[in-house]
Amino acid sequence: MTKKHAEKQGDQSATINSVTNRLANETSTYLQQHCENPVDWYPWGEEALKLSKQENKPILLSIGYAACHWCHVMAHESFEDQETADLMNELFVNIKVDREERTDLDEIYMKAIQLMTGHGGWPMTVFLTPECKPFFGGTYFPVNDHHGLPGFKKVLKNVAAAWQTSNAQILDSASELSNHLKLMERIKSDKPESADNEKSGFAAVANTNTINAALEKLQRNFDRDFGGFGGAPKFPHSMSLDLAMRACAKSSTFSDSRKEECLDLVQITLDKMAYGGIHDQIGGGFARYSVDRQWLVPHFEKMLYDNALLAKTYIDGYLLTGREYWLRVGEGILTFVSRELTTKQGAFFSSLDADSEGEEGKFYVWRPEQIVAVLGVEEGTWFNQVFGVTERGNFEQTSILHLSKSPEELSRQFTTPLEKLWQRIDNAGAKLMAERAKRIRPSRDEKVLTSWNSLMITAFIEGYKATAKPEYLQSALKAANFILANLKIDDRLMRVWGMPVNALDDKGIVKLQGCLDDYAYFIEALLNIASVDGDKKWLNTAEQLCQSMIKYFKDEDEGGFFFTASDHEELVVRPRSHYDGSVPSGTSVATSVLLKLAKLTGKAEYLNLAEEIFSLYGPHFSRMPDQFANLLSCLDMYLFNGPEVAVALAGDDNRDMLFALHQKYYPNKVVAVASDKADLDFLKDKKALEQKTTVYMCQNVTCDKPVNNLADLKARLTGW
């Protein structure tokens, strides 16, 4: 927290050095928040690492992110305190890292913390040898001993003393832990396999039984009362919901009973999340997670990636079921992102903080009299009833807005047609939004990440497919063109764009090599754009970047992909992106784009790589289906035996034909819109008939008889 930030929060107790440290010129909002700490912070880089070796001082690595509540707490308690800072400066080389910029470092050292302590989280504090090997750490450390946690100053003194008195043991322990981390990044067993065994292993996982087994395990963990999986804290798990949704689709290979079970899971979860306090009922968008089982009390930070994934999930849910409420929720997310997380250039910022005025959630909560003061007695009393606002409150004597009943139940209770109910809610919500805008807003993390922007591009394209609203397409195109103009250099992607403190122009600074998720997510976004826009640059760029992804990230020894490029700086471990977490694994999205490009180009190279990944990870599917949900969705795409590709050769009347392809849920389709002179090899001899938009439905690069009228297309689509 900077001095300026502390003053804004009305906090006069912090002891803050008015002189900025080395973080002052960083573009990360999180690092900027610490640039006036009395701690002699370094960003991760050669200067700090060299100093640690020269002085034989251990490294204190602190990792967090701008929207993290407990990161702010530890900053205020410890990093703004002169006495604590003096200890840190004397005993350690101190490095501050934004986990969202340096996901590679976060992945490595979070695994180390989990091995050492049994749990993880942020802020993360890791002590490293000068060779960057971890030997001790934890998450949040209080300023004094508290609830079984040692005070931070005590930790600093004890670690420094151990470094001096037990150095050999520490070095041995750090080496052993680092070797274990390397083993954790492996996915294949050391047992040698014959080609026949490998083939039979692939056959064992490349079937619907694999996906059915995963869905059964998800069902066992499903909360039938409130939706979602497991207990508190509860996260959305968009990838698991997407997998379950696929099982409900007509164009899938699942039994009717399985479809009913999965539809129940999807309906309960999407409804309960949308009714809850995790959903901003008047401003749109979702908070990071719920601290309770009921989705009522959120951790109030709003992340771009969560909202991108949930927007797509809710809109897909609408396309699957026709439930208008889910489209309303999905569009609410897009509206929120357009209003609060969009840059002047059309890209997307990263997040909104959980805190304002030094209190978590203060921006979002209400008291009954505040509502009445804005809406009047009659309307305010009604609104309080609808959204559960009471004198007692549900969060620190205030109320988090949540739907007290389903929209259908409220419609019956107030004898109001559903459409009229929403109009009344929207009118009241607009007034409350105007009032809320007068409050001190949560801070915004204004860095632009290629990967998260790509997820949001895909969400806007999904909104466009469902509604045909041109503003959604324009948002997607602006963001994609921003990445192409600013974050793509030749055949490579960069990871971060940001503005330094006190920047005098809007040029921004681009830094850090792209990682696997930057490539995979952006290629996926480009393919999604190509499904609605006929400019051939989208497909061409997607394939170019896919070739770069294979060149720089493929593991030639074990198979699959690394998270970092082959020319990335050398770290203790070269990490992979095995598992879905808050975002889909880079490996799974890479597999998705390989399958889609294989269908569009007919190139065996892409299909072979996807099959290699299924063989590599397949043995782990049944044990951890929630961590491989997105890769299992890819397996469903691979196994689907039906029309795979629809290519629309665009004429002057493409709108109705195009949206017929998109306005139902066909999860395994791949659509490309092309000009009459498409670059796709299997379309070289295909033309738009009678200068009308003509659709070719293809499988294994063999196309059926083309259709160029809406009635015939709709009839053909009944088979999907």
N, C-alpha and C positions, 0 to 999 in steps of 0.2 A: 504494500500500500504506500503510495507516494505521499509526500507532505500535502500536496494539493488535495488528494483524495481524502486524507484524514480530516482536513479542515472542512471539506464538503460534508463529511459524515458527522461533523460537530464534535469530534473527539479531540480533546485538548490534553489527554494524558500521555500520549505517545512521545517518546523521546526519539527524534528523527534528525539525522544529519542533513543539513541543508546542502551539503556538497554531494553531487551525484557521483555514483560509482560507474563501473564499466558497462552497466546495463542501459545507460542513458541513450545510447544510439541504436538499441535494438528495436525491431519492429513489432515484436510480440507484446501484446498488452500485458500479459502476465509478467514478463521480465521488466517492462516499464513500471509496473506497480512496485517494483523493488529497487528502482534506480536511486532512491534517496535513503535507502537503509544505511545505517552505519556499518553494515557488513561489507567487506571488501569482495563483493561478488564478481565472479568472472562468468561470461557465457562459456558454454562448452567449446573448446577449441585448443589449438596448439599452444597458445600462450600459457594457459592454466596447466595443461598436462605437462609441459616442459618444466614449469616452475616446481610442480610437485616432485618431479624426479631430481631436479637440481638441489632442492632443500630437503629431500627425503621426508616430505610431509605427506600424511594421508590426505585424501580428497574427501571433503564433505559435499556430497551431491544431493541437492534438494530439487525434487521434481513435483510440479503441480500444474495447475491451469487457471485461467483467469476467472472462470465462473465457480470455482471451488470454494465453498463456505469455510471449511476447516483450514484451507490454505491461508485464507485471510486471517483466521483466528491465530494460527501459529505465527504469521507475519507480524501481527500486532503485538502478541505476547513476547516473542523472542527476537525476531529479526529487526524490529524497531527499537529494541532495548540496547542501550549503549554497553552495559556490563556484559550481556550475552554476546554482542557483536565483538567486543574486545577479546573474549575467549576464542571465538571462532577465528578471528583474524590472526591471533597468536599461534593457534595450534593446528590449523588446517588451511588447505587451499580450497576456497569455497566456490562451488559452481552451481549456478541456478539454471534449470532447464524447463522449458515449456513442453509438457508431454505431447501436446497436439502438433507441435513442430517436429519434435524428435521422438516419434513413435518408436523408432528403432531402439533408442536408449531406454525408453520407458518399458518396452517389452522385455528387454534383457534384465534390467535391474528389478522390475516388479516380480519376475520369476524368482530372482534371488531372494527378495524379501519374503515371498511366500514360502520358499524352502526354509528360510531361517526362522520365521515366526508363525507360519501356518495360516496367515491371512495377508491381505494387501489392501491398498487404497491410497488416497492422496489427502494431504501432502505426503510425499515419500521422502524419507531421509536415509541415504545409503552412504556408508563409509567405505572408501576404496583405497587399495594400495596405489602407489604411483604408476603401476602398470594397468590400472583401472579394474582390478579384480575386486569384487565385493567381499567384505569380511564381517560387517555388522550393519544393522539398520532397523528401520521400523517405519511406521506411518506418522501420525500426529504424536508429537511429544509435548505434554503440557509444560508450562513454565516452572511449576513445582510438582513434586510427587502428588499423583491424583489417581484414585481408582485403580491402583495397581500399576500405573505407568510411572516410570521414573521422570523426574524433572529434567528439562533439556540441558541445563547447565551441568547437572550431575552426569548426564550421558556424555557430554563433551569432555569433561575432566577424566572420566573413567576410560573412555576410548583412547584418549591421548596417552594416559598412563600405561595402558596395555600395549600401545604401539611402541613405547619405549622399553618396557620390561619384558614383553613376550613377543618380540618382533618375529622371531623365527617361526613360532607356532602360528602366528597370525598369517604369515606368508604361506605356510603350508596349508592352512585351512582355506585361505582364499584361492589357492591353486586347485585344491580338491573341489571346491564349490564351482569354480569356473569350468572345470572338466565335466562336472555333472550337468551344468547348463548346456554345454555342447552336446552331451548325450540326449538331453531333452529335446533338442531341435531335430534329432533324427526321427524318422517315421518308420523306416524299414528295419526289419530284424537283421541281425548279422548272419542268420542261417542262410546258406546258399540255396538258391532255387533254380531248378531247371526251367527251360522254356515251357515245358509241358505243365509244370507246377504253376508257373506264372499265369499261363493261359487258363488253367482250371481255377486259380484264385480269382481271376477277373470274372469268370463265369459265375463264381459263387456270390459275388456282390452285385454284378450287373443284371439284376432282375428285380421284379416288384416285391419279392419277399423281403428284400433288404429295406425298402422304404416302408413296407407294412410293419416290420418289426420296430422301426424307429417311431412310427406313429403310435404304436401300442405303448411304447415307453413314455412318449409325450402325454398320452391319455392318462397314464397312471399318475403323472405329476400334475395333472390339470386340476385347478381349483374350480369345482363345479358351482360353488356359491357366488364367487366374485370374478371368475375368469382369471386368465394368466396361469402361471406355473409356480408352484411352491408357495411359501409364506412370505412374510415381511423380512427385509424390504423387497418390493416387487418391481420388476423391470418389464417393459413392454414385450421384449423378445419377438421383434417383428419377423425375423427369419423363420422362427418356428410357426408363427401364424401364417406366413406365406406358404410354407410347406403343407400345412393342414388345408389351406384354401385350395391348393392344387388338387388335393385328393377329392375335393368336392366338384371339380370341373368335369364337364362332359368329355372333354378331350384329355382324359386321363385313363389309367389302366386299373382303377380300383373298383372294388365291389360296392354295391349300393349301400350295404350296411356300414362299410368304412366311410363312405361319403356322408352318411347321416351323422355318424359320430363326430367327424371332423367339422361338419357344418355347425353342430351344436357348440363345439369348442370355440369356433370363430365367432359365432353370434354372441355368445355370453361374454367373451373377452372384449370384443370391440365395443359392445354396448356399455359394459361396466366401466371400462377405461374412459369412454366418452362422457359418462354421467359423472365421473369423479372429479375431485379437486386437482388431480394431475393434469386435467384438461382446463385451460384458461377459458372459462365459460363466456366471457364477453370479449376477449381479445384474440381468441384463437391460439392454436399451438399447444404443445404439451411440455410439461416439465420433465426432467431427466428420469425420475422414478418416484415411487410412492414409498413412504416409510412404514406404511401399514398394509394390511392385506386387502383392504377395501378400495384402494386407489384414492383415498380421501385426502391425506396430507402428503403433499409432494415435497421433495427436495427441489426448491423453486427454480433452480437454474434451467434455462432453456437452451438446448444445443441444436445447432443446425442439422446435424446428422440424424438425431432422433426424429425431428420433425420431417425431414426428407423421407425417411423410411416409413413413418406412420402415415404421411400423406398418401404415399403409394399404396400402402396396405388398406387404408380406408376406401380409397377410390376403387381399388381392385375388388374390395368387398361389395361395394355398390354395383360394379359391373357383374359380379357373380350372382347377387341376390336381388338387385333392384331396390334395396333399402335406401330410400332417399336421405335418411338421417346420416348415413355414413358418408354420402357425397357432401352433405353440408359440413360435416366435421373435416373432411379432407380439403375442401375448398377454404374452410376457415384457416387451416394451416398455411395454405398458399397465400392467403390474404395477409396473415401475420408476417410471413417471411418477406413479402413484397413491401410491407409497411415499415418493418423494424430491422430487417437484416439484409437489406439490399443496398449496395454501394452506388455512388453516383454513376459509376461505369457499368453497372448492371451485374456485377459479381455479387457474392453473398458473404456477409460477415459470419463469424464462427459461433457466437453465443451471447446470451444475456446472463448477467450475474444473478445469483440467488439472493443477494443482499442489496438493500438500499438503506441509507441512513444508519448503517451499522447493524441492521436487524434483518434476519432472514425472512423473506416473504412479505415484508411490510408494504411493498408496492401493491400487492395483490389482494390483501384481506380487507374485510369490511365489518362495521358494526351496524346494527339495524337502523339506528338513528341517522347514520350517514346516508344510507340508501333512501330513507324517507325524505331527508333534506333535499336530495336531488330529484326524486320522482314524485314527491307529494305523498300524503298519507295513504290514499286508496291504492295507488299504483305501487308505492313502496312496500306496503304491507303485503300485497299480492306477490311482488317480486321476492321478498324475504321468504315467503312460504314456498315458492317454487324452487328457490336455490338454497334453502336450508340455513338462512341467516337468522341467528337467535341471540338473545341477550347473553346466554351462557357461552356461546361460541364453540368452535371445534379446534381452535389453534390459538393458544395463549390469549384467551379472552376475546378473540376476534373470530370471524367466520371466513372460511375458504368457500367460495362459491362452488356448489355442486348441485346437480339435478336431484331433487329429493325423491322423484319417481321417474319412470320412463316417460318419454314424450307422449306416448299413447295413453298412459294412465293419467297424466296431467290433463290431456285433452278431454278425457271422460270426466275427471273431477271438476273441471271448470266449465263443462258443457260447451267447449269451444272447439271448432274444427281445427285439425292439426295445423293447417296453413295459417289460420288466424292466430293460433297460439305462437307460432314462430314469428309472425309479424309483431306481435305484442312484445315478445322477448327481445327482438332485434331493436325495436324502438327504445325500450328501456335500456338495453345494453349500450346503444350509441350515446345516450346521455351519461351513463356511468363511465364509459370510456373517456368522454370529454373531461369528466371530473377527475378520473384517475390520472389523466395526462398532466394535471397540475402538480402531482406529487413528484418528489425527487425520484428519478428513474434509476433502475439498476444499471450498472456500467455495462458496456458492450465490448466484447473482444473483437477488434476490427481487423484481425488478420484474415486473409483469404487463403484457404487451403484447396488445392486442386482436387483432392479426393472428396471432401465434403461438398464442394461446389458441384462435382459431378453427380453425387447422389441427389442433390436438389434439382439439377437439370432434368434428371430422369423423372422426378416427382412432378415437375411442371409439364413435361411431355405427357405423363399419365393423366394429368388434369385436362390437358388439351384433347386427348383422345376421348375422354369421357364426356366433355362438354362442348367441344369445338370453339371455346372462347379464345379468340386470337391473342389476348393479352398473355395467356399462359405460354403459348408458343413463342411470343416475343421475349418473355423473360428467359426462357430456355436458350434461345438463340443468342441473346445478348451475353449471357454468362459463358456459353460455349465459345463465342468469338473473343471474349475477354481472355479466356485461357489460351486460345490459339495465338492471340496477339502478345500476351505477356508472360505466359508460363510454358510455352513450347519453344525450344531452341533447336533448330534442325530436326533431328529424329528423336530428341529427348524431351522429357517433361521435367519441369521444376516443381517444387513442392509448395512453396510459400510466397505470397505477395503481401507486403505490408507497408505501412507508413511509419517513418521514424517520428519521434517527438518533435514538435514544432516545425514539421515539414512545411515548406512554402509553396509546394505545388502538389498535383495529384498523380505524379508519376509513380510513386511507390518504389520499393526495393524488392527484387526477386532473389530468392536464395534457397539453398538446399536442393540437392538432387532428388528427383522424384523417387518414391518407393513403389513397391508392387501395387499397393492399393491406388496410388495416383494413376498409374497406367491402366489397370484393370477397370476401375470405376469410370474413368474418362472414356475409354473405348466403349464401354457399355452405354454411356450417355450418348456418344456419337451414333451408335447403332440405333438407339431409341429415336434420335432426331431424324435419322435416315428413314425411319418408318413413317414419317409424316411430311418430310420435306425432301424434294427431289434434287437438291444440289449435290452433285456427285462428290464434292469435297468431303462430305461426312463419311461416306463409305471408304473413300480413298485414304483419308487420314486415319480412320479406324484400323485399316489393315496395315498401314505404315507403322503405327504405334504398336500394333500387335507383334510385328516383326521385331521391333526394338525390345519389347517386353521379353520375347523369347531369347533374343541375343544377350541381354544384360542380366536376366533374372533366373533363367532355367538352370536347374541343378543337373549337370551332365553326368554326375556319378550316381545319385540316388533317384533322380526323377523329381518332378514337381518344380516348384519355384521357391527361391529365396525371397525374403522381404526387401533386402537391400541389393543394389546393383553390384555387378562384378568389380566395378571401379570405385565403389563406395569406400570411404575411409575404413581402415581395419579396426574392428571392435573386438572385444573379448570373445564374442560369439557372433557368427553371422546368422541372424535370426530368420525364421520363416514366419509365414502367416497361416498357421494350421487351422485355427478354430474361429468360429463366429463368436463375437463378444457383443459389445454395444453396436458394432457394425459388422457386416458380413466379412468373412476372411478374404484376404486378397487372393488366396488360392482358389476359392470357390467362384469369385467373380471372374477371375482369369479363365476358369473352366467354362463358365457361361459364354464368354465372348469367343472362346475357341470353338465351341459347338455352333454358335450362330454364324461365325465366319465360315466354318466348314459347310454349313447348309447353303450359305450365299455364294460361296466360291467353288465348292466342290473339291477343295484341296485336302488331300488325305493327311497332310502334315498337322493340320489343326485337330482333326478328329483323333489321330494317333496320340497326340499330347493329352487330350481330354481323357482318353481311355487309360493312358498311363497314370493319370492322377486318380481315377477311380480305383485302379488296381492298388495304388500306393496307400490310399486312405480307407478303402473299403473295409478292411478288417476291423476298423475302429468305429464304424457307423453304429453298430448295435449298442455299444457301450455308452456312447456319448451323442445321442441323436440331436440334442439341443445345441451342441457345439459344432455339429456338421449339417445343420438344417439346410443351409443354402447350397451346400454341395449335394445334398440329397435331392433338392429341387432340380439341380443340374442333371442328376441321374434320371429323374422323371422325364426331363426333356430328351435325354439320350434314348430312353426306352420307348417313348411314345411312337406308335406305329400308325401314322396317319399323315395327312397333308402337313408339311412342315413350313413351307415358304409361300408367301403370297407376295408377288411383285406387281405393283401398280405402275404401268407405263402411263404417265400422266398426260391427260388431254386437257381441254379447256373446262371440263365439267367434273373435276376430280373429287369435289367435296363430299357428295353423298356416297360415292363408291368407296372413298377412303374411310369414311367413318363407319360404314357397314363392316369393315374389317376390324374396327377398333372398339366399337361400343358394346361388345359382349366380352366376357372373360374367357379368353383362349390362351392359357398360360404357356403353351408350347409352340405357339406360332412365332414365326420370324417374318416380319413384313419389311419390305424395302420399297420406297417410292423412287422411281427413276425416270429420267428423260427417255425419249424415244431411242436415243443412242446410248443406252446403258453400258457401263463397263463390265457388267457381270457376264462371264464367259457363256453361261448357258442361256443367255438372252440375246446373243449376237444375232440370231435369226428371227427374233420376236419383234413385233411392231404393235403400236397402238392401232386398233381397228377403227376405221371410219373417223379418225382423229378424235376418238372418244377415249376416256380413261379405260384402260384394258387391264384386267387382272388375270395373272397366270398363277395357278395354284400348283405347287411343285412338291415332289418328294424324290429324294436321291437324285437331284438335279434333272429330273424328268418332269415335264409340265403337262397338265391336263389341257383340254381344249379351252382357249381363253374365253372370258366373258366380258362384255362391255355394256351391260345394262344392269340396273340395280336389282330387278326381280330375279334374274338368273343368278346373280352373285349371292343374294340372300338364300336362295334355294341350295346353292352349293355349300354355303357355310353351315347348313344344318348338320353336315357330317363332321364338323370340327367339335 
